[in-house]
Amino acid sequence: MAESTKRTVRKGRIYHVRVADTDYRAFIWETGKSFCGRVEDHPKVQQCHGPSIVAVRERLCAALAASLAH
């Protein structure tokens, strides 16, 4: 069976967030009626989903703070 080489392209925006006096980049995109986001260059932080950009950004900051505490 041939391997799939299809790439996923998402259109979204980069938001700059600050956690523990360090700047991070969060990429947030729209998925239908909700939003998803991830922290760039931090694969240990899980993607977050929410009803708005603000909700996703707050969840990403909380997840990032929790991952930095461990």
Secondary structure by P-SEA (a helix, b strand, c coil): cccccbbbbbbbbbbbbbcccbbbbbbbbbcccbbbbbbcccccccccccccaaaaaaaaaaaaaaaaac
